[in-house]
Amino acid sequence: MKAARIYGYGGPSAVVVEEMDQPVAGPGEVVVRVAAAAVNPVDWKLREGFLRQQLHLRFPFTLGCDLSGVVVEVGQGVTEWSTGDAIYGYPHLLRCGAFAEYALMLEGELAPAPAGFSLAEAAALPVASITAWDGLFTHGALRAGERVLVLGGAGGVGSAAIQLARAVGAEVWATTSRRNFEFVAALGATPIDYQTQTAVAVPPIDLLLDCVGIKAGMAALGGLRPGGRYVTSVYELPPAEVLRERKLKTAVFGIQPSGQRLRGINSFVEQGALRMNIEREFSLTETRAALEASQTGRTRGKLLIRP
């Protein structure tokens, strides 16, 4: 089978699409024929070595951590899946493997592909939707009637967060570029120009969800009410003295694979409350270009690789 792999850390040229052995399912494992794989910022960050202190990769390493497809083999002890099942999910980042024709997954990392969604659309959901869910609810404790500001509203996580927050009855504002105002507004948020932060008068915000980084977080901090919540998935918080002065509650978080969590996401998808915009599709041989496109930070929704 073909797969997009790296033999060490580096830029786009480090990615090699080559033949390798198709995986074989061991105990508790499932082999999936990949229909589509979504591109996430963590993919190029892994390639560059930005996470080498947290994740010690074994080379050669197959990239990709979002996928959908069809089960073609189940290992000993697997009871939840059978060959022919349409699924989606993501593996642990130490294994990845989605940028390939076939991928090896653990039984508990998968969920049934949501009804009424194509497999391509399903591939765009796992990392973005679970990150958004955990940011808003697991760590952000968002409730109906509260106000949330999403930084990076046009991206995969941001666009999912807008829709999930709206689905539970929250009011949503989101930073984005001017070109994405209409897109963000259609998702249910009031757009704010991230370059000026002055497009609208934002009332005091209960929860700030940072999907961009500390520079954007600091620029938006004035909109967060004293005693509000600052939640980030990009591993950096404002200075401690600022947090103390404003009495802010904070959370820095990462996510873990969870088929159970994706089953919960399915209910929002199947009710029409959550959709993912697919901006562009790439072939497996175009993996380098797909990662470069993601690295610009200007993606509207998600990029897909179609093996």
C-alpha positions as CSV (number, residue, x, y, z in Angstrom):
1,M,0.0,0.0,0.0
2,K,1.0,3.7,-0.3
3,A,1.6,5.9,2.7
4,A,2.9,9.4,3.4
5,R,5.8,9.0,5.8
6,I,8.7,10.9,7.4
7,Y,12.1,9.5,8.3
8,G,13.0,12.4,10.5
9,Y,11.8,15.9,11.4
10,G,11.8,18.7,8.8
11,G,9.9,20.8,6.3
12,P,7.6,19.8,3.5
13,S,10.4,17.9,1.7
14,A,10.6,15.5,4.7
15,V,7.4,13.9,3.5
16,V,7.8,10.8,1.3
17,V,4.9,8.9,-0.3
18,E,6.0,5.4,-0.8
19,E,5.0,1.7,-0.7
20,M,4.9,-0.1,2.6
21,D,3.4,-3.3,4.0
22,Q,-0.3,-3.2,4.7
23,P,-1.0,-3.5,8.4
24,V,-2.3,-6.6,10.0
25,A,-4.8,-6.5,12.9
26,G,-3.5,-7.8,16.2
27,P,-5.6,-8.3,19.4
28,G,-8.0,-5.5,19.9
29,E,-7.1,-3.9,16.6
30,V,-9.0,-3.1,13.4
31,V,-7.6,-2.5,9.8
32,V,-9.5,0.3,7.9
33,R,-9.4,0.9,4.2
34,V,-9.1,4.7,4.3
35,A,-11.8,6.6,2.4
36,A,-10.5,10.1,3.5
37,A,-8.2,11.6,6.0
38,A,-8.4,15.2,7.3
39,V,-5.4,17.5,7.7
40,N,-4.9,19.1,11.1
41,P,-2.2,21.6,12.3
42,V,-0.8,18.9,14.5
43,D,0.2,17.0,11.4
44,W,2.8,19.6,10.3
45,K,3.7,20.3,13.8
46,L,4.7,16.6,14.2
47,R,6.6,16.7,10.9
48,E,8.5,19.8,12.0
49,G,9.4,18.3,15.4
50,F,7.5,21.0,17.4
51,L,6.1,18.3,19.7
52,R,9.2,16.2,20.1
53,Q,9.4,16.8,23.8
54,Q,5.9,15.5,24.4
55,L,5.8,12.8,21.7
56,H,8.7,10.5,20.9
57,L,8.0,9.3,17.4
58,R,9.4,6.1,16.0
59,F,10.7,6.6,12.4
60,P,9.7,5.9,9.7
61,F,6.4,7.5,10.8
62,T,3.2,7.6,8.9
63,L,1.4,11.0,9.3
64,G,-2.4,11.7,9.7
65,C,-4.7,11.5,12.6
66,D,-8.3,11.9,11.3
67,L,-9.9,9.3,9.1
68,S,-13.0,7.6,7.8
69,G,-13.3,4.4,5.9
70,V,-14.5,0.8,5.9
71,V,-13.3,-2.1,8.2
72,V,-11.5,-4.8,6.2
73,E,-10.0,-6.9,9.1
74,V,-10.6,-7.3,12.8
75,G,-8.2,-8.7,15.3
76,Q,-8.7,-11.2,18.1
77,G,-11.1,-10.1,20.8
78,V,-12.7,-7.3,18.7
79,T,-16.5,-7.5,19.3
80,E,-17.7,-4.0,18.3
81,W,-16.8,-4.1,14.6
82,S,-17.1,-6.4,11.6
83,T,-15.7,-6.2,8.1
84,G,-17.7,-3.9,5.9
85,D,-18.6,-1.4,8.7
86,A,-18.4,2.2,7.8
87,I,-16.5,4.1,10.6
88,Y,-14.6,7.2,11.5
89,G,-12.1,8.1,14.3
90,Y,-8.6,9.0,15.0
91,P,-5.6,7.1,16.5
92,H,-3.2,8.2,19.3
93,L,-0.7,10.7,18.0
94,L,2.2,8.3,18.7
95,R,0.8,6.0,16.0
96,C,-1.2,8.2,13.6
97,G,-1.2,6.5,10.2
98,A,-4.2,8.1,8.4
99,F,-2.3,9.4,5.4
100,A,-2.3,5.9,3.8
101,E,-4.5,3.5,1.9
102,Y,-5.0,1.4,5.0
103,A,-4.7,2.3,8.6
104,L,-4.4,0.3,11.9
105,M,-6.8,1.5,14.7
106,L,-7.7,0.3,18.2
107,E,-11.3,-0.9,18.6
108,G,-12.2,1.9,21.1
109,E,-10.9,4.7,18.8
110,L,-13.7,4.2,16.3
111,A,-17.4,5.2,16.0
112,P,-20.0,4.4,13.3
113,A,-19.9,7.0,10.5
114,P,-22.8,9.4,11.2
115,A,-26.0,8.7,9.2
116,G,-26.6,11.1,6.3
117,F,-23.0,12.1,6.1
118,S,-20.6,11.0,3.4
119,L,-17.4,9.2,4.5
120,A,-15.4,12.2,3.2
121,E,-17.4,14.6,5.5
122,A,-17.0,12.2,8.4
123,A,-13.2,12.3,8.1
124,A,-13.3,16.0,8.9
125,L,-15.0,15.5,12.3
126,P,-12.9,13.6,14.9
127,V,-10.1,15.9,16.1
128,A,-12.0,19.2,15.4
129,S,-15.3,18.2,16.9
130,I,-13.8,16.6,20.1
131,T,-11.4,19.5,20.6
132,A,-14.3,21.9,20.3
133,W,-16.5,19.8,22.6
134,D,-13.8,19.5,25.3
135,G,-13.0,23.2,25.1
136,L,-16.6,24.3,25.4
137,F,-18.1,21.8,27.8
138,T,-15.5,19.5,29.5
139,H,-13.2,22.4,30.4
140,G,-15.2,25.5,29.6
141,A,-18.5,24.5,31.4
142,L,-20.5,26.4,28.8
143,R,-24.2,26.6,29.5
144,A,-27.3,27.8,27.6
145,G,-27.6,31.6,27.7
146,E,-23.9,32.3,28.2
147,R,-21.7,34.2,25.8
148,V,-18.6,32.6,24.2
149,L,-15.9,34.2,22.1
150,V,-14.1,31.7,19.7
151,L,-10.7,32.7,18.4
152,G,-10.2,31.4,14.9
153,G,-13.8,30.8,14.0
154,A,-13.3,29.8,10.4
155,G,-10.9,26.9,11.1
156,G,-11.9,23.3,11.8
157,V,-12.0,23.5,15.6
158,G,-13.4,27.1,15.6
159,S,-16.2,26.3,13.1
160,A,-17.2,23.2,15.1
161,A,-17.2,25.2,18.3
162,I,-19.5,27.8,16.9
163,Q,-22.1,25.2,15.9
164,L,-21.9,23.2,19.1
165,A,-22.2,26.3,21.2
166,R,-25.2,27.5,19.3
167,A,-26.8,24.0,19.5
168,V,-26.9,24.3,23.3
169,G,-28.3,27.8,23.3
170,A,-25.2,30.0,23.8
171,E,-24.5,33.3,22.2
172,V,-21.4,33.2,20.0
173,W,-18.8,35.7,18.7
174,A,-15.8,34.6,16.7
175,T,-12.7,36.2,15.3
176,T,-11.8,35.7,11.7
177,S,-10.6,37.5,8.6
178,R,-12.9,39.8,6.6
179,R,-13.1,37.3,3.8
180,N,-14.7,34.7,6.2
181,F,-17.3,37.0,7.7
182,E,-20.1,35.6,5.7
183,F,-19.0,32.0,6.4
184,V,-18.7,32.5,10.2
185,A,-22.1,34.4,10.3
186,A,-23.8,31.5,8.5
187,L,-22.5,29.2,11.2
188,G,-24.3,31.3,13.8
189,A,-21.6,33.6,15.2
190,T,-21.2,37.3,15.1
191,P,-17.8,37.8,13.2
192,I,-15.0,40.0,14.5
193,D,-12.1,41.1,12.4
194,Y,-9.1,39.6,14.1
195,Q,-6.8,42.3,12.7
196,T,-8.7,45.2,14.4
197,Q,-10.9,43.5,17.0
198,T,-13.3,46.4,16.5
199,A,-15.9,45.1,14.0
200,V,-18.6,44.8,16.7
201,A,-19.2,45.9,20.3
202,V,-18.8,42.6,22.2
203,P,-20.7,42.4,25.5
204,P,-18.9,40.8,28.5
205,I,-18.0,37.3,27.5
206,D,-18.3,34.3,29.9
207,L,-15.9,31.9,28.0
208,L,-13.0,32.6,25.7
209,L,-12.0,29.6,23.6
210,D,-8.5,30.2,22.1
211,C,-8.0,28.0,19.0
212,V,-5.2,30.3,17.6
213,G,-2.5,31.2,20.2
214,I,-1.4,33.5,23.0
215,K,-1.0,36.6,20.8
216,A,-4.7,36.4,19.7
217,G,-5.7,35.5,23.2
218,M,-4.1,38.6,24.7
219,A,-5.7,40.8,22.1
220,A,-9.1,39.5,22.9
221,L,-8.7,39.3,26.7
222,G,-10.5,42.6,27.3
223,G,-13.8,41.1,26.2
224,L,-13.7,38.5,28.9
225,R,-15.7,39.4,32.0
226,P,-13.9,39.4,35.4
227,G,-14.2,35.9,36.8
228,G,-14.7,34.4,33.3
229,R,-13.1,31.3,31.8
230,Y,-10.1,31.2,29.4
231,V,-9.7,27.9,27.8
232,T,-7.0,27.0,25.2
233,S,-5.9,24.0,23.2
234,V,-2.7,25.7,22.1
235,Y,-0.8,25.2,25.3
236,E,-0.1,28.8,26.4
237,L,-1.9,31.1,28.9
238,P,-1.7,34.8,29.5
239,P,0.7,35.9,32.3
240,A,-0.2,34.7,35.8
241,E,-0.5,38.3,37.1
242,V,-3.1,39.1,34.4
243,L,-5.2,36.1,35.3
244,R,-5.0,36.8,39.0
245,E,-6.0,40.5,38.5
246,R,-9.1,39.5,36.5
247,K,-9.8,36.4,38.6
248,L,-10.0,34.3,35.5
249,K,-10.5,30.5,35.6
250,T,-8.2,28.8,33.0
251,A,-7.7,25.4,31.4
252,V,-5.0,24.2,28.9
253,F,-6.0,20.9,27.4
254,G,-5.3,18.2,24.8
255,I,-7.5,15.4,23.6
256,Q,-7.4,11.7,23.5
257,P,-8.9,9.3,21.0
258,S,-12.4,8.3,22.0
259,G,-15.0,6.4,20.0
260,Q,-17.4,6.9,22.8
261,R,-17.1,10.7,22.5
262,L,-17.6,10.5,18.8
263,R,-20.8,8.6,19.3
264,G,-22.0,11.6,21.3
265,I,-20.9,13.9,18.5
266,N,-23.0,11.8,16.0
267,S,-26.2,13.0,17.6
268,F,-25.4,16.6,16.8
269,V,-24.4,15.6,13.2
270,E,-27.5,13.6,12.6
271,Q,-29.8,16.4,13.9
272,G,-28.2,18.8,11.4
273,A,-26.6,20.9,14.2
274,L,-23.0,20.2,13.1
275,R,-21.5,20.2,9.6
276,M,-17.9,20.6,8.5
277,N,-16.9,22.7,5.5
278,I,-14.5,20.9,3.1
279,E,-12.3,23.6,1.5
280,R,-10.2,21.4,-0.7
281,E,-9.3,17.8,-1.4
282,F,-5.8,16.4,-2.2
283,S,-4.6,13.1,-3.4
284,L,-2.2,11.1,-1.3
285,T,0.7,12.1,-3.6
286,E,-0.1,15.7,-2.8
287,T,0.3,15.3,1.0
288,R,3.2,17.8,1.0
289,A,1.0,20.5,-0.5
290,A,-1.9,19.7,1.8
291,L,0.3,20.2,4.9
292,E,1.7,23.5,3.4
293,A,-1.9,24.7,2.9
294,S,-2.7,23.9,6.5
295,Q,0.4,25.6,7.7
296,T,-0.8,29.0,6.2
297,G,-3.5,29.1,8.9
298,R,-6.0,30.4,6.4
299,T,-8.1,27.3,5.9
300,R,-11.9,27.6,5.9
301,G,-13.1,24.4,7.6
302,K,-11.0,21.4,6.7
303,L,-8.6,20.0,4.1
304,L,-8.9,16.3,3.0
305,I,-6.6,13.8,1.6
306,R,-8.3,11.1,-0.5
307,P,-6.1,8.0,-0.9
